[in-house]
Amino acid sequence: MKLKFLFAVIVSFLSFCAWSQNIGVDTIQIESIDIVAPRLQHFSSTEKTVQIDSILIQRYDGKDLSSLLQKTSLVNVSSNGAFGALATVGMRGASGTHTSVNWNGIPVNSLTTGSADLSLINAGSFDQVQVIYGAVGSLYGSGTLGGAIELSNMPDWKKKSEIGLNSEIGSFSNSKTKLFGKYSNKSISYSGQAFFQYGKNDFTYTDFHDFGSPTERLNNNENRAFGTIQDLHLKINEHYIDFGAWYQVKEKNIGGLMGIGAPISYQKQRDSSFKAYIGWKKLIGKFRLEAKSAYLSDYLKYTDRGSATNTGYKTFSEIESKRWLNDANLRYYFSDKWSIDINGKYSWLKGITNNYEGDIIENESRLTLATKYSPQIGTFIFTYGKEWNSEVNPPEMYSFSSLIHLFPTIIDIRSKASTHYKRPTFNERYWNNSGNVDLKSENGWNYELGLMMLSQKALYGDITLDFNAYKALNDDLIAWQPGSGTLWKPINIGKTVIQGVDIEATHFLKVKNNNLRTSLKYAYNDAYNNDKESDNYKKSLAYRPHHLVKFSSDYLFGKWDAGVLGTLRSNTNTWEGDQVDGNLLVDINVGYRFNTKFAKIKLTGRVENLLDESYEIVRFYPMPGRAYYFGVNVIF
Amino acid sequence: MKKVLNLALGLLVASVLFVSCSDDDNEIPQLKGNFVLNEGSANGSISLIDDDDKVTLNYFVAVNGIALGQYPQSMAMNDEYAFIVVTTGSGAGYVEVVTASDFMHYATISGLSYPREIAFADGKAYVSNGNGSDANYAKENNQVYVIDLKTMTKTKEIAVGAGPEKMIVSGNKLYVANSGGWSNDDNTVSVIDVDTDEVVKTITVKSCPKDMVEDANGDIWAYCSGVPDYSNYPNVSYTNAGLSKIDGETDEVSSFVLTSLSTSGIKNIAISKDEKTVYFMSDAVYAMNITDTALPTAKFIDATFYGMDVNPVNGNLWLCEGTNPGKVIVYSPAGSKLKEFTVGAMPNSTMFSY
């Protein structure tokens, strides 16, 4: 409560300071990026936003997004075995259902589970990957306790054209190829890609859950995927029109688990999805108008034959969702430093599965008011959001955030107080024999205080530092817990507290043609049950590591580049109180680029899990040991 | 190093808690105590409660250094070994065999898709296997596997009804309750001649027989949980539920209709120490004399549980509360509460070793 009061005082004071600035500017100069950029980017300037380095995106182009984020960001990836197995990402001690994943502003989290399966998203399919720590609920809506991930394909209005190919082969019969093309001029910006991926993924591992810790080989773990993403942006008489389409299919055999006996499994899953949107933006005087409409269709089929001789299925489950999302936004610029947004959303949501008692349709609408003021001293943002759902009535949402240039060009201070909520997902409410329509929505407050040292000359190079402390209070956290028999059920487990710090430091050194970029990131998090009535009072939540460390260093010299990347994750507990040991993973890589008369070519090599560590992230799901990858990138 | 420590701890626990009670060198001494089987969620466990009421959680792990696996379903013991039937969620179920003297791993019986229960007769073991349904949750018959106890391998498959669960050996007959499994579509008990390992009779009882006991007269009591209707979930109703009493001589069936079922238990029937009183659950625990011709109306214990067993030495009822962590509550044969223990997640049954 004291903390809440402190934040209120700080925000009030800062707001007063802000209002006292002169805002009477007759001539408004709005940066063009502010017009073209996704709407929410306008409000992310006070957030801790980390853009993944394009070098790292290219390096892990052949991997899925969970692999990229696990190696590069202070996020907690939960993976059921890598190589296409279910992978979700939690931020700042929250779970995967508390991370909003957006593609060009379109939320792609599953309607039915609430989380985004990042194994379905290619790391290299986007121009920009941003991690927004502690994104606010009043802007992003349900399920942003931890933060948001923004995947963007940006328009380019310069005259340019290129086609290219990225191809990689690796251990365990893995291969991936991406064909891409881009064309742009002052009126059109097009980019398109098609990708194909296959992996047998029959890696060996030490089964330390079996007698004698035998070395076992994972079978039935084959994975194949293909898909395409198309983006077209038009600029016609200052009207900005965007089209996007994303279709992909993934077929994954689900491998067996560690434990007594061989890893036998006859499970298989097919995921297919189609996402498309059309958007329009226009600046008219002091008004920026934007409208967007998107259609998303997701299909999942899970089967389990149960035995080698079974020609039918022991388990057959299909689940499909369809969403039609509409968004209209009006921004008015009082000046080039002060703007206000009014945003309205309407969503039509449908869940179709034999696991519900019939099809489920919900209608949802949302109103958001947001204002941003950016005087010389910094930036101040206030937002208000209210959502209406035909089945669940979420609370009103607020956020107050600021970024103060305490010592301009040297030290910035970031502060934020905001509310968050998460409505129960379709599965949590409607799943036969498990769902509970009486589940309460999660809700609570987030607080954050950050300090940034902007780029400074030190240690023979440039150093930046970003330090953040945060706390999130959540009432009625929803968690799937063991119910009767083998049945898991979602329940409100009561109050939880999530608190911690994260620190990121980068150092950049350039000597003639030598560039050395080093990054060190550390996160401490404590997420625990704070419900005095609970048997688990003050106990840590499952699968929340206290410590995360990410280290990377990249050396570029002429046509060569080489790097090392390390991740350290501390022990976690399962929901049953068992321990999952932490792990230290190290990757190394090398690349060489050269030009021919017809193309720019880059050859790459990479070793993942250099130390060949046997580890789990989710208990009993084996993760791969050392793996080698060789790639070629060609741009014509 | 951690495994060595686990093993040392397990051996220490085993040596402290248990003593051999036999002077006969040819007999293998058995561990003594009450073994509570916990289904768990991601992983099952065994909680050992000794005669001094000391509870050792995760006893299997403490001894063997290895997790038991997903969804252990039942447990039984013969002179030499204890057998833990682990269903798993992946279609690769197994029976973990540990030696009766120290609970150390001896063998793993594999090649089972969905094992449920184990019984012993004629020097062999029998494992009921199968979930009773196809992909559309329609009825699909399953099997009982015959296990060679010397090699701990399957030697024969006997076709029975859908979703076979509890098995009872009476004389040279093995009774198999065909519960319908996930299809909830069976109402039979298969009778297997253990000399020939062939089904010699199929007896019709009430719907979805899951659990059975044998009384002092040699009659078999089948607890039939009925066909569930989830359309008004979380309110679930059951049709054609009841107790079916199978005459041990003639195999004739007389049934009692159960109404007002509210139990979500899976082990819902037990027999008293003298085998003259049947305990069963519907909306509470009831006690019924085996000669009664009508169901009792008075509640014996006004609560329902996930599992129920009777200690064969003192006749106490051990009732499992299927929660996480789980709880076992002990009642006297007179129905008064004696004590309770906190155990692993989702306990479903207790095995007693003396």
Interface residues (C-beta under 8 A of the other chain):
Chain A: F208 H209 D210 F211 S213 G256 L257 G259 I260 G261 A262 P263 I264 S265 Y266 Q267 T303 D304 R305 G306 S307 N310 G312 Y313 K314 T315 F316 E357 N432 N433 N436 Q481 P482 S484 G485 T486 W488 D535 T574 W575 E576 D578 R619 F620
Chain B: K3 E39 G40 S41 A42 N43 N64 I66 A67 L68 G69 Q70 Y71 V86 T87 T88 G89 S90 G91 A92 Y94 E96 H105 T108 S110 S113 Y114 N131 S133 D134 A135 N136 E140 Y230 S231 Y233 P234 S264 I266 Y306 G322 N324 P325 A345 M346
